Protein backbone atom coordinates (compact mmCIF):
# COMPACT_ATOMS: atom_id res chain seq x y z
CA UNK A 1 0.00 0.00 0.00
CA UNK A 2 1.24 3.48 -0.89
CA UNK A 3 1.83 5.55 2.24
CA UNK A 4 1.48 9.32 2.73
CA UNK A 5 2.95 11.15 5.72
CA UNK A 6 1.15 14.45 6.36
CA UNK A 7 3.73 15.82 8.78
CA UNK A 8 1.90 19.09 9.46
CA UNK A 9 -1.65 17.80 9.09
CA UNK A 10 -4.00 17.76 6.11
CA UNK A 11 -7.54 18.89 5.35
CA UNK A 12 -10.06 16.17 6.29
CA UNK A 13 -11.66 15.95 2.86
CA UNK A 14 -8.27 15.38 1.24
CA UNK A 15 -7.40 12.67 3.76
CA UNK A 16 -10.69 10.90 3.04
CA UNK A 17 -10.20 11.12 -0.73
CA UNK A 18 -6.71 9.65 -0.51
CA UNK A 19 -7.88 6.83 1.73
CA UNK A 20 -10.75 6.11 -0.65
CA UNK A 21 -8.13 5.82 -3.41
CA UNK A 22 -6.30 3.17 -1.39
CA UNK A 23 -3.54 5.27 0.22
CA UNK A 24 -2.59 4.95 3.85
CA UNK A 25 -2.44 8.47 5.32
CA UNK A 26 -0.58 9.17 8.56
CA UNK A 27 -1.04 12.61 10.12
CA UNK A 28 1.83 13.04 12.56
CA UNK A 29 4.42 15.74 13.27
CA UNK A 30 7.95 14.51 13.95
CA UNK A 31 11.00 16.37 15.20
CA UNK A 32 13.90 16.19 12.69
CA UNK A 33 15.69 13.19 14.22
CA UNK A 34 12.48 11.16 14.41
CA UNK A 35 11.46 12.26 10.91
CA UNK A 36 14.76 10.91 9.56
CA UNK A 37 13.65 7.44 10.63
CA UNK A 38 9.97 7.71 9.74
CA UNK A 39 10.45 9.15 6.23
CA UNK A 40 12.13 5.93 5.11
CA UNK A 41 8.77 4.14 5.19
CA UNK A 42 6.67 6.57 3.13
CA UNK A 43 6.09 7.19 -0.57
CA UNK A 44 4.88 10.77 -0.14
CA UNK A 45 5.78 13.47 2.37
CA UNK A 46 3.38 16.41 2.71
CA UNK A 47 4.47 19.42 4.80
CA UNK A 48 3.34 22.96 5.55
CA UNK A 49 5.72 25.49 7.12
CA UNK A 50 6.55 23.76 10.41
CA UNK A 51 8.47 20.77 9.02
CA UNK A 52 11.84 21.45 7.40
CA UNK A 53 12.98 18.93 4.80
CA UNK A 54 16.74 19.37 4.71
CA UNK A 55 19.48 17.26 3.15
CA UNK A 56 19.88 14.83 6.12
CA UNK A 57 16.17 13.94 5.95
CA UNK A 58 16.37 13.49 2.19
CA UNK A 59 19.46 11.31 2.63
CA UNK A 60 17.57 9.16 5.13
CA UNK A 61 14.72 8.72 2.63
CA UNK A 62 17.22 7.75 -0.06
CA UNK A 63 18.46 4.87 2.08
CA UNK A 64 15.27 2.95 1.22
CA UNK A 65 14.57 4.77 -2.09
CA UNK A 66 10.88 4.67 -1.29
CA UNK A 67 10.08 8.40 -1.13
CA UNK A 68 9.02 9.67 -4.56
CA UNK A 69 7.23 12.94 -3.82
CA UNK A 70 7.48 15.88 -1.41
CA UNK A 71 4.61 18.37 -1.41
CA UNK A 72 4.60 21.75 0.29
CA UNK A 73 1.00 22.65 1.10
CA UNK A 74 1.38 26.37 0.44
CA UNK A 75 3.26 28.83 -1.75
CA UNK A 76 6.93 28.91 -0.75
CA UNK A 77 9.25 25.90 -0.74
CA UNK A 78 12.12 27.48 1.19
CA UNK A 79 11.67 24.93 4.00
CA UNK A 80 12.66 22.17 1.55
CA UNK A 81 16.06 21.59 -0.06
CA UNK A 82 14.38 21.41 -3.45
CA UNK A 83 17.40 21.16 -5.75
CA UNK A 84 18.96 18.40 -3.64
CA UNK A 85 15.75 16.36 -3.60
CA UNK A 86 15.25 16.68 -7.36
CA UNK A 87 18.89 15.89 -8.02
CA UNK A 88 18.27 12.55 -6.31
CA UNK A 89 15.07 11.74 -8.17
CA UNK A 90 12.48 12.96 -5.66
CA UNK A 91 9.84 15.23 -7.15
CA UNK A 92 9.00 18.42 -5.23
CA UNK A 93 5.91 20.53 -5.81
CA UNK A 94 3.71 23.03 -3.98
CA UNK A 95 0.19 24.46 -4.11
CA UNK A 96 0.77 28.05 -5.24
CA UNK A 97 -2.80 28.93 -6.16
CA UNK A 98 -4.64 27.68 -3.10
CA UNK A 99 -3.93 30.33 -0.46
CA UNK A 100 -3.42 33.49 -2.52
CA UNK A 101 -6.78 35.04 -1.66
CA UNK A 102 -6.48 34.19 2.03
CA UNK A 103 -3.01 35.75 2.37
CA UNK A 104 -4.09 38.83 0.40
CA UNK A 105 -7.08 39.34 2.67
CA UNK A 106 -4.84 39.06 5.73
CA UNK A 107 -2.48 41.71 4.29
CA UNK A 108 -5.44 44.06 3.86
CA UNK A 109 -6.62 43.14 7.37
CA UNK A 110 -3.30 44.25 8.85
CA UNK A 111 -3.61 47.54 6.96
CA UNK A 112 -7.01 48.15 8.54
CA UNK A 113 -5.72 47.09 11.95
CA UNK A 114 -2.95 49.69 11.88
CA UNK A 115 -4.96 52.44 10.17
CA UNK A 116 -7.77 52.19 12.74
CA UNK A 117 -5.87 50.84 15.79
CA UNK A 118 -8.08 47.74 15.84
CA UNK A 119 -5.56 45.40 17.46
CA UNK A 120 -4.21 47.70 20.17
CA UNK A 121 -7.64 49.19 20.96
CA UNK A 122 -8.99 45.69 21.46
CA UNK A 123 -6.22 45.05 24.01
CA UNK A 124 -6.55 48.32 25.94
CA UNK A 125 -10.34 48.06 26.17
CA UNK A 126 -9.97 44.62 27.74
CA UNK A 127 -7.72 46.32 30.30
CA UNK A 128 -10.61 48.63 31.20
CA UNK A 129 -9.29 51.65 29.29
CA UNK A 130 -11.37 53.97 27.09
CA UNK A 131 -8.74 55.71 24.94
CA UNK A 132 -10.98 57.17 22.27
CA UNK A 133 -8.89 60.30 21.75
CA UNK A 134 -5.70 58.27 21.28
CA UNK A 135 -7.09 56.28 18.37
CA UNK A 136 -7.75 58.86 15.67
CA UNK A 137 -7.15 56.78 12.57
CA UNK A 138 -6.69 57.31 8.86
CA UNK A 139 -8.49 56.00 5.79
CA UNK A 140 -6.96 53.61 3.29
CA UNK A 141 -8.80 55.39 0.48
CA UNK A 142 -6.48 57.69 -1.46
CA UNK A 143 -3.30 56.16 -0.07
CA UNK A 144 -0.56 54.61 -2.21
CA UNK A 145 0.19 50.91 -1.75
CA UNK A 146 3.60 49.75 -2.96
CA UNK A 147 3.92 46.03 -3.62
CA UNK A 148 7.33 44.41 -3.49
CA UNK A 149 6.77 41.52 -5.90
CA UNK A 150 3.86 41.08 -8.29
CA UNK A 151 3.08 37.37 -8.04
CA UNK A 152 -0.27 35.74 -7.31
CA UNK A 153 -0.67 36.99 -3.75
CA UNK A 154 0.46 40.51 -4.61
CA UNK A 155 -2.01 40.66 -7.48
CA UNK A 156 -4.87 39.53 -5.24
CA UNK A 157 -3.82 42.17 -2.70
CA UNK A 158 -3.74 44.80 -5.45
CA UNK A 159 -7.30 43.98 -6.54
CA UNK A 160 -8.63 44.47 -3.03
CA UNK A 161 -6.60 47.61 -2.42
CA UNK A 162 -7.85 49.11 -5.69
CA UNK A 163 -11.43 48.37 -4.66
CA UNK A 164 -10.78 50.36 -1.46
CA UNK A 165 -9.65 53.37 -3.48
CA UNK A 166 -5.91 52.92 -3.02
CA UNK A 167 -3.38 53.69 -5.74
CA UNK A 168 -1.30 50.58 -6.41
CA UNK A 169 2.30 50.56 -7.61
CA UNK A 170 4.83 47.75 -7.59
CA UNK A 171 8.44 46.69 -8.01
CA UNK A 172 10.02 43.35 -8.89
CA UNK A 173 13.48 42.03 -9.58
CA UNK A 174 12.82 40.81 -13.11
CA UNK A 175 11.33 44.03 -14.41
CA UNK A 176 8.54 41.99 -15.99
CA UNK A 177 5.13 43.66 -16.01
CA UNK A 178 2.04 41.43 -16.12
CA UNK A 179 0.28 42.54 -19.29
CA UNK A 180 -3.17 42.28 -17.75
CA UNK A 181 -2.42 44.42 -14.68
CA UNK A 182 -2.87 48.22 -14.79
CA UNK A 183 -0.28 49.06 -12.14
CA UNK A 184 2.85 51.15 -12.64
CA UNK A 185 6.28 49.69 -11.96
CA UNK A 186 8.96 51.60 -10.07
CA UNK A 187 12.44 50.74 -8.91
CA UNK A 188 12.53 49.72 -5.24
CA UNK A 189 14.00 52.99 -3.92
CA UNK A 190 11.35 55.04 -5.76
CA UNK A 191 8.55 52.80 -4.53
CA UNK A 192 9.68 53.13 -0.91
CA UNK A 193 9.72 56.92 -1.15
CA UNK A 194 6.25 57.11 -2.75
CA UNK A 195 4.25 54.55 -0.76
CA UNK A 196 2.05 55.13 2.28
CA UNK A 197 1.82 51.35 2.69
CA UNK A 198 4.44 48.85 1.53
CA UNK A 199 3.48 45.17 1.30
CA UNK A 200 6.19 42.53 0.94
CA UNK A 201 5.39 39.63 -1.41
CA UNK A 202 8.73 38.16 -2.46
CA UNK A 203 10.76 35.43 -0.76
CA UNK A 204 14.27 36.40 -1.80
CA UNK A 205 16.99 33.83 -2.50
CA UNK A 206 17.90 31.44 0.31
CA UNK A 207 20.56 32.95 2.55
CA UNK A 208 20.28 36.39 0.96
CA UNK A 209 20.32 39.57 3.09
CA UNK A 210 17.03 41.30 3.87
CA UNK A 211 15.43 43.15 0.98
CA UNK A 212 14.39 45.81 3.48
CA UNK A 213 17.70 46.53 5.18
CA UNK A 214 18.27 49.47 7.52
CA UNK A 215 19.34 51.54 4.49
CA UNK A 216 16.20 50.67 2.52
CA UNK A 217 13.89 51.23 5.51
CA UNK A 218 15.40 54.72 5.84
CA UNK A 219 14.09 55.49 2.34
CA UNK A 220 10.47 54.82 3.29
CA UNK A 221 8.07 57.75 3.42
CA UNK A 222 7.76 59.24 6.92
CA UNK A 223 4.70 57.79 8.62
CA UNK A 224 4.48 54.85 6.22
CA UNK A 225 3.33 51.35 7.19
CA UNK A 226 5.05 48.08 6.31
CA UNK A 227 3.07 44.85 5.83
CA UNK A 228 4.88 41.51 5.71
CA UNK A 229 3.00 38.34 4.81
CA UNK A 230 5.92 37.14 2.67
CA UNK A 231 9.05 36.01 4.52
CA UNK A 232 10.31 37.02 7.94
CA UNK A 233 13.97 37.10 6.95
CA UNK A 234 13.39 39.73 4.27
CA UNK A 235 13.15 42.56 6.84
CA UNK A 236 15.86 43.88 9.19
CA UNK A 237 13.58 43.64 12.21
CA UNK A 238 15.90 45.51 14.58
CA UNK A 239 16.17 48.47 12.20
CA UNK A 240 12.41 48.37 11.63
CA UNK A 241 11.70 48.54 15.36
CA UNK A 242 14.10 51.47 15.66
CA UNK A 243 12.14 53.26 12.92
CA UNK A 244 8.87 52.60 14.78
CA UNK A 245 10.28 53.77 18.11
CA UNK A 246 11.66 56.94 16.53
CA UNK A 247 8.33 57.69 14.82
CA UNK A 248 9.75 57.48 11.29
CA UNK A 249 7.33 54.65 10.46
CA UNK A 250 3.77 54.38 11.73
CA UNK A 251 3.25 50.64 11.96
CA UNK A 252 4.19 47.11 11.01
CA UNK A 253 1.71 44.36 10.13
CA UNK A 254 3.41 40.98 10.24
CA UNK A 255 2.46 37.31 9.84
CA UNK A 256 5.90 35.78 9.20
CA UNK A 257 9.08 35.76 11.27
CA UNK A 258 12.76 34.94 10.85
CA UNK A 259 12.34 32.38 13.65
CA UNK A 260 9.02 30.76 14.46
CA UNK A 261 7.48 30.79 17.00
CA UNK A 262 8.47 34.43 17.42
CA UNK A 263 10.33 35.16 20.68
CA UNK A 264 11.55 38.69 19.89
CA UNK A 265 10.41 40.65 22.96
CA UNK A 266 10.80 44.04 21.27
CA UNK A 267 8.54 42.92 18.45
CA UNK A 268 6.02 41.11 20.63
CA UNK A 269 5.41 44.08 22.91
CA UNK A 270 5.55 46.98 20.47
CA UNK A 271 2.10 48.68 20.35
CA UNK A 272 2.71 49.80 16.75
CA UNK A 273 2.94 46.21 15.54
CA UNK A 274 -0.09 44.20 14.36
CA UNK A 275 0.85 40.53 14.67
CA UNK A 276 -0.55 37.16 13.64
CA UNK A 277 1.13 33.73 14.07
CA UNK A 278 1.78 32.78 10.40
CA UNK A 279 -1.89 32.22 9.61
CA UNK A 280 -1.96 33.70 6.10
CA UNK A 281 -3.24 30.49 4.52
CA UNK A 282 -5.21 29.34 7.55
CA UNK A 283 -8.76 29.70 6.30
CA UNK A 284 -11.33 26.98 5.74
CA UNK A 285 -11.46 27.78 2.03
CA UNK A 286 -7.69 27.85 1.53
CA UNK A 287 -7.23 24.56 3.35
CA UNK A 288 -9.84 22.92 1.15
CA UNK A 289 -8.08 24.22 -1.98
CA UNK A 290 -4.68 23.14 -0.65
CA UNK A 291 -6.05 19.68 0.09
CA UNK A 292 -7.47 19.40 -3.40
CA UNK A 293 -4.15 20.42 -4.99
CA UNK A 294 -2.22 17.98 -2.79
CA UNK A 295 -4.50 15.14 -3.88
CA UNK A 296 -4.16 16.17 -7.52
CA UNK A 297 -0.35 16.04 -7.30
CA UNK A 298 -0.40 12.61 -5.66
CA UNK A 299 -2.86 11.21 -8.20
CA UNK A 300 -0.75 12.54 -11.06
CA UNK A 301 2.52 11.06 -9.80
CA UNK A 302 1.04 7.65 -8.90
CA UNK A 303 -1.47 7.44 -11.80
CA UNK A 304 -4.48 7.15 -9.52
JOJOLIN-V635021 format. One line per field, one symbol per residue. ss: DSSP state (a for helix, b for strand, c for the rest). psi: psi as a letter, one per 40 degrees, with the letter a starting at -180 (. if undefined). A space follows every 50 residues. Layout:
ss=???
psi=???
This chain:
ss=ccbbbbcccccaaaaaaaaacccbbbbccccaaaaaaaaaaccbbbbccc ccbcaaaaaaaaccccccbbbbcccccccbcaaaaaacccbbbbccccca aaaaaaaaaaaaaaaccaaaaaaaaacccccaaacccccccccbbbbbcc caaaaaaaaaaaacccbbbbbccccccccccccbbccaaaaaaaccbbbb cccccccccccbcaaaaccccccbbbbbcccaaabcaaaaaaaaacccbb bbbbccccccccccaaaaccccbbbccccccccaaaaaaaaaaaaaaaaa aacc
psi=hhhhhgdfiihdddddddddeeihhhhhhhidddddddedeidhhhibdd hhgidddddddddefdhehhhhgacifeehgddddddfehihiagddded dddddddddddddddefddddddddeeeigfddefhaiidheihhhhhif addddddddddddeeihhiiiiddehhhdeheihhiidddddddhdhhhh fhdiiheiihdgiddddeeihheihhhhechdeehgdddddddddeedid ihhheiidhhihehddddeheehhiigfedegiddddddddddddddddd def.
